[in-house]
Amino acid sequence: MLRFSLAGIAAAAIVGCASSSPQRRIAANPQMVQSLSQKDLAAVQSGRIAEGMSRDAVYLALGVPNNVMKGSRAGKESEMWRYTSLQPVVSNSFFMGAGAGCFGPYGSRYWGPGFGPGIMTTGTDFIPVTAAVIQFENGRVIGWERAQ
């Protein structure tokens, strides 16, 4: 799990700047766009997926998948593209200090055995969750699922 920190914020900002929209991918890949039907191009421009789309159309609509699995189904080439996103999860932890230097009543400090003050920390972890799964057979979309 990733820990929320200044480095994490910087990394998210860099990834956010580098992320691409369908319009940017369309502009960068005119040869792919030329091979699309008008129906598929309209879906790609709005970031939607439809059955029968090619791999190129799905790439233009959603970008590079986070995971690709290949196999066979009923003697036909099968492929599944999985897209993930990061979901923040807030966690709290409490540490009860133990040691020689402790605080007494009304904030007075004394030296001796005992428990020190408790420390409460809050952090945000980011866990990957499945955002979309696209299923292909012979290079064409046969099914898809998207998280709501």
C-alpha positions in Angstrom: 0.0 0.0 0.0 1.1 3.5 -0.7 1.5 6.0 2.2 0.1 9.5 1.8 3.1 11.8 1.9 4.7 14.7 0.1 6.4 12.3 -2.2 3.1 10.7 -3.0 1.5 14.0 -3.8 4.3 14.9 -6.1 4.1 11.5 -7.8 0.3 11.8 -8.2 0.8 15.3 -9.7 3.3 14.0 -12.2 1.1 11.0 -13.2 -1.9 13.3 -13.4 -0.1 15.6 -15.8 1.1 12.6 -17.8 -2.4 11.0 -18.0 -4.0 11.2 -21.4 -7.6 11.9 -22.5 -9.3 10.3 -25.5 -8.8 13.6 -27.4 -5.1 13.6 -26.8 -4.7 10.0 -27.9 -6.8 10.7 -31.0 -4.6 13.6 -31.9 -1.5 11.6 -31.4 -2.6 8.6 -33.4 -4.3 9.7 -36.6 -3.6 6.4 -38.4 -5.6 4.5 -35.8 -8.5 7.0 -36.1 -8.7 6.5 -39.9 -9.5 2.8 -39.4 -12.5 3.5 -37.1 -16.1 3.5 -38.2 -18.1 6.7 -37.4 -20.0 4.9 -34.7 -16.7 3.7 -33.0 -15.1 7.1 -33.4 -18.1 8.8 -31.6 -17.8 6.2 -28.7 -14.0 6.7 -28.5 -14.4 10.5 -28.3 -16.6 10.2 -25.3 -14.5 7.5 -23.7 -17.1 4.7 -24.1 -16.7 1.1 -25.1 -19.0 -0.9 -27.4 -19.0 -4.6 -28.4 -17.3 -5.1 -31.7 -14.7 -2.4 -31.2 -11.0 -3.1 -32.1 -8.1 -3.1 -29.7 -7.0 0.3 -31.2 -10.5 1.8 -30.5 -10.4 0.7 -26.9 -6.8 2.0 -26.5 -7.9 5.4 -27.9 -11.0 5.5 -25.6 -9.3 4.3 -22.3 -5.6 4.3 -22.8 -3.0 1.7 -21.9 -4.4 -1.1 -19.7 -2.8 -1.8 -16.3 -2.9 -5.6 -16.9 -3.4 -7.8 -20.0 -4.3 -11.5 -19.8 -4.2 -13.7 -22.8 -5.8 -17.1 -23.3 -8.2 -19.2 -25.4 -12.0 -19.6 -25.2 -13.7 -22.2 -27.4 -10.7 -22.4 -29.7 -10.5 -18.7 -30.2 -7.9 -16.2 -29.1 -9.0 -14.5 -25.9 -7.7 -11.4 -24.2 -8.7 -9.4 -21.2 -7.6 -5.8 -20.5 -7.9 -4.6 -16.9 -7.9 -1.0 -15.9 -7.3 0.1 -12.3 -7.6 3.3 -10.3 -6.4 4.2 -6.8 -9.0 4.5 -4.0 -8.1 6.4 -0.9 -8.6 4.6 2.5 -8.1 6.6 5.7 -6.6 4.8 8.6 -6.1 5.8 12.2 -3.7 4.3 14.7 -3.0 4.9 18.4 0.3 4.4 20.1 0.5 4.4 23.9 4.1 5.3 24.8 6.0 3.5 27.5 9.3 4.5 29.1 11.0 6.6 31.7 10.0 10.1 30.6 6.2 10.5 31.2 3.7 13.2 31.9 1.8 13.3 35.2 -1.4 15.1 36.2 -1.9 18.6 34.8 1.0 18.3 32.4 3.7 17.9 35.0 6.7 15.9 33.8 8.3 13.2 36.0 11.0 10.6 35.5 10.2 7.0 36.3 8.5 3.9 35.0 5.1 4.2 33.5 3.2 5.0 30.4 3.7 8.1 28.4 1.2 10.1 26.4 -0.7 8.4 23.6 0.0 9.4 20.0 -2.9 9.3 17.5 -1.9 9.3 13.8 -4.1 9.4 10.7 -2.9 8.4 7.3 -4.3 7.8 3.9 -3.4 4.7 2.0 -4.3 4.2 -1.7 -5.4 0.7 -2.8 -5.8 -0.3 -6.4 -9.4 -1.2 -7.4 -10.7 -2.5 -10.8 -12.2 0.4 -12.8 -12.9 -1.5 -16.0 -12.4 -4.9 -17.7 -12.6 -5.3 -21.4 -12.9 -8.8 -23.0 -11.6 -9.5 -26.6 -12.0 -12.4 -28.9 -10.0 -12.4 -32.1 -9.1 -8.8 -31.6 -12.7 -7.5 -31.1 -14.6 -6.5 -27.9 -17.1 -9.2 -26.9 -17.9 -7.8 -23.4 -16.9 -5.1 -21.0 -17.6 -4.1 -17.4 -17.0 -0.7 -15.7 -17.2 0.3 -12.1 -19.9 2.7 -11.1 
